[in-house]
């Protein structure tokens, strides 16, 4: 039987994954906000916890 023990390597990997998740999240929403400020009559609206793209353009990545 393998023992489940918390190792330093495991903690570092978990923190690393969390960091990347947050970073990607920030970049993604940052890009949306940037497009919002650059493109007129284009906004992101939050409806019932979901982000909905409202405007004449659809986001292109």
Order of alpha helices (4+ residues) and beta strands (2+ residues): alpha-beta-beta
